[in-house]
């Protein structure tokens, strides 16, 4: 995969909207979209920071809502396809890996770990269960391949879902290197092309006062695995309000210099 496919380069603008982890909370996303739709204007960027999938009970409906809102915004004069981007979160990364589980050396161990991380809700959305995967794993690679093929077919059966998963980006940044948007974290000692799993499983030192990454004025993330709430620092911003874990869904608007212009929640 080329860097052009891995990362979204955002066009110069005065306003970038970012939506935090949704975790399958379709009703909250629908409510947030109602407020965001009134504020979004031509020329804005809109980035969903991963974990549209997740622990909630309405995964498929959440993806449908995200795609529906994208279509409605793109129908407005002066709004273009590259104004809106979706990042790959930990949940989407797990789903991607699960659909290739037949190639893993230890599929049962990986499936159990994924279950602990909340993949069961996404499996259920597409007609699967961890138990079925474990049973298939005991039968061998052929049975696992048949199992993941059924999951792929179920995903393709939901209009737009396969294209949604294929279009996910690992990070997004403004063309002038002012703002960098990530899912959960980033390793400040590695370039973007070498972050690997840091985008999804890193971030434990994200809030430290001396955190800085390249020339970016602010790094924004949408998920905190420790669920500590919204935190706006001098050079970082965590906008995860805890959606899917009892908290609200948050969206924040950042100005061209990295300042927070507005924050809304549902």
C-alpha positions in Angstrom: 0.0 0.0 0.0 1.4 3.4 -1.0 1.6 6.4 1.4 -1.2 8.0 -0.7 -3.4 5.1 0.2 -2.4 5.0 3.9 -2.8 8.7 4.7 -5.3 11.4 4.0 -3.8 14.8 3.1 -6.3 17.5 4.0 -6.7 20.5 1.9 -5.9 24.0 3.3 -8.9 25.3 5.3 -9.9 27.4 8.3 -11.8 24.6 9.9 -11.3 20.8 10.5 -14.0 18.8 12.2 -13.0 15.6 14.0 -15.4 12.9 15.3 -14.2 10.7 18.2 -14.6 7.0 18.5 -18.3 6.0 18.0 -18.2 2.3 19.1 -21.4 1.3 17.4 -23.6 3.9 19.1 -25.8 4.6 16.1 -28.3 6.8 18.0 -25.6 9.0 19.4 -24.0 9.4 16.0 -27.3 10.3 14.4 -27.9 12.9 17.1 -24.3 14.3 16.6 -24.8 14.5 12.9 -28.0 16.5 13.4 -25.9 19.2 15.2 -22.8 18.8 13.0 -24.9 19.1 9.8 -26.0 22.6 10.9 -22.4 23.7 11.5 -20.5 22.1 8.6 -19.9 24.4 5.7 -18.3 24.1 2.3 -14.5 24.2 2.6 -14.4 22.4 6.0 -12.6 19.1 6.4 -14.4 16.2 8.3 -12.4 13.3 9.8 -13.8 10.4 11.7 -11.0 9.2 14.0 -11.7 5.4 14.0 -13.7 2.9 16.0 -16.9 3.5 14.1 -17.2 -0.2 14.8 -16.9 -1.3 18.4 -18.7 -2.6 21.4 -22.2 -1.3 20.8 -25.1 -3.3 19.7 -25.8 -1.4 16.4 -22.6 -1.7 14.4 -24.1 -2.1 11.0 -26.6 0.8 11.6 -23.7 3.0 12.7 -21.8 2.4 9.5 -25.1 3.1 7.6 -25.5 6.4 9.5 -21.9 7.5 8.8 -22.3 6.7 5.1 -25.7 8.4 4.9 -24.4 11.6 6.5 -21.4 11.6 4.1 -23.8 11.4 1.1 -26.0 14.1 2.5 -23.0 16.5 3.0 -21.5 15.7 -0.4 -24.9 16.6 -2.0 -24.3 20.2 -0.9 -22.8 22.7 -3.3 -19.1 23.3 -2.9 -18.4 20.0 -0.9 -16.1 17.4 -2.4 -15.3 13.8 -1.7 -11.8 14.6 -0.4 -13.4 16.8 2.3 -14.5 13.8 4.3 -12.2 11.0 5.6 -12.5 7.9 7.8 -9.5 6.6 9.8 -8.9 3.0 10.7 -9.3 2.5 14.4 -8.4 -0.5 16.6 -11.8 -2.1 16.0 -11.5 -1.8 12.2 -7.9 -3.1 12.4 -9.1 -6.1 14.4 -11.9 -6.7 11.9 -9.4 -6.5 9.0 -7.2 -9.0 10.7 -10.0 -11.3 11.7 -11.0 -11.7 8.1 -7.6 -13.2 7.5 -7.4 -15.3 10.7 -7.0 -18.5 8.6 -3.4 -17.4 7.9 -2.5 -16.9 11.6 -0.3 -19.4 13.4 -2.4 -19.3 16.6 -6.0 -18.3 15.5 -7.6 -19.5 18.7 -5.4 -17.3 20.9 -5.9 -14.3 18.6 -9.7 -14.8 18.5 -9.8 -14.9 22.3 -7.8 -11.7 22.6 -10.0 -10.0 20.0 -13.0 -11.0 22.0 -11.6 -9.4 25.1 -11.1 -6.2 23.0 -14.8 -6.1 22.0 -14.8 -7.6 18.5 -17.8 -9.7 19.4 -20.2 -6.9 18.6 -18.9 -6.5 15.1 -19.0 -10.2 14.6 -22.6 -10.3 15.6 -23.4 -7.5 13.2 -22.3 -9.6 10.3 -23.8 -12.9 11.6 -20.8 -14.4 13.4 -19.8 -15.5 16.8 -16.4 -16.1 18.5 -17.5 -19.6 19.4 -18.0 -20.4 15.7 -14.5 -19.2 14.9 -13.0 -21.2 17.6 -14.8 -24.3 16.4 -13.7 -23.7 12.9 -10.1 -23.2 14.1 -10.2 -26.7 15.7 -11.1 -28.1 12.3 -8.3 -26.4 10.5 -7.6 -23.7 7.9 -10.2 -24.8 5.4 -13.0 -24.5 7.9 -11.6 -21.1 9.1 -11.5 -19.9 5.5 -15.1 -20.9 5.0 -16.1 -19.0 8.2 -14.3 -15.8 7.2 -15.8 -16.1 3.7 -19.3 -16.1 5.2 -18.4 -13.0 7.2 -17.0 -11.2 4.1 -20.2 -12.1 2.2 -22.4 -10.7 5.0 -20.4 -7.4 5.0 -20.7 -7.1 1.2 -24.4 -7.7 1.7 -24.7 -4.3 3.5 -24.5 -1.6 0.9 -21.4 0.5 1.1 -19.8 -1.4 4.0 -17.1 -3.2 2.0 -16.2 0.1 0.3 -16.1 1.8 3.7 -13.6 -0.7 5.1 -11.5 -0.4 2.0 -11.3 3.4 2.1 -10.0 3.7 5.7 -6.8 5.7 6.2 -4.2 5.3 9.0 -3.9 9.0 9.7 -4.8 12.4 8.3 -2.8 15.6 8.2 -3.1 19.1 6.8 -1.0 19.9 3.7 0.9 22.6 5.7 1.8 20.1 8.5 -0.2 22.1 11.1 -2.7 19.4 12.2 -2.2 15.6 12.5 -5.2 13.4 13.2 -4.7 9.8 14.6 -6.8 7.2 16.2 -5.3 6.3 19.5 -1.6 7.4 19.5 1.6 7.8 17.8 5.3 7.1 18.5 7.1 10.5 18.4 10.4 8.8 17.5 9.2 7.2 14.2 8.1 8.7 10.9 4.5 8.3 9.8 5.4 5.5 7.4 6.9 3.4 10.2 4.2 3.8 12.9 2.8 0.3 12.4 0.5 -0.6 15.4 1.2 2.7 17.2 -1.8 4.3 15.6 -4.1 1.7 17.2 -2.4 0.5 20.4 0.0 3.3 21.3 -0.7 6.6 23.1 0.2 6.0 26.7 2.5 9.0 26.8 0.3 11.1 24.6 -0.6 13.8 27.2 3.0 14.4 28.4 3.9 18.1 28.4 6.9 17.7 26.1 5.0 15.6 23.5 5.7 16.9 20.0 5.6 15.3 16.6 7.6 16.9 13.7 6.4 20.3 12.8 2.8 19.7 13.7 1.3 22.3 16.0 -1.3 19.8 17.3 -1.9 16.1 17.2 -5.5 15.1 17.7 -6.7 11.6 18.7 -10.2 10.1 18.9 -9.7 7.2 21.3 -8.2 6.8 24.7 -8.0 3.2 25.9 -8.0 4.3 29.5 -11.2 6.3 29.1 -10.0 9.5 30.9 -12.2 11.9 28.9 -11.6 14.9 26.8 -8.2 16.5 27.3 -7.0 19.6 25.4 -3.2 20.1 25.9 -0.8 22.7 24.4 0.2 20.4 21.5 -2.2 17.4 21.8 -5.9 16.9 22.0 -7.9 13.8 23.1 -11.6 14.2 22.1 -12.8 10.8 23.3 -15.7 11.4 25.6 -16.3 7.7 26.3 -18.9 6.9 23.7 -19.6 3.2 23.9 -18.4 3.1 27.5 -21.1 5.3 29.1 -19.9 8.7 27.9 -21.0 11.1 25.2 -19.9 11.2 21.5 -17.8 14.2 20.9 -16.8 16.2 17.8 -14.4 19.1 17.8 -13.6 21.8 15.3 -10.0 22.9 15.0 -8.8 26.1 13.4 -6.0 26.6 10.9 -3.5 27.2 13.7 -4.6 24.2 15.8 -6.9 26.0 18.2 -10.2 24.5 19.3 -13.0 26.6 17.8 -16.0 24.6 18.9 -16.9 21.3 20.5 -20.3 19.5 20.4 -21.5 16.2 21.9 -24.4 13.8 21.8 
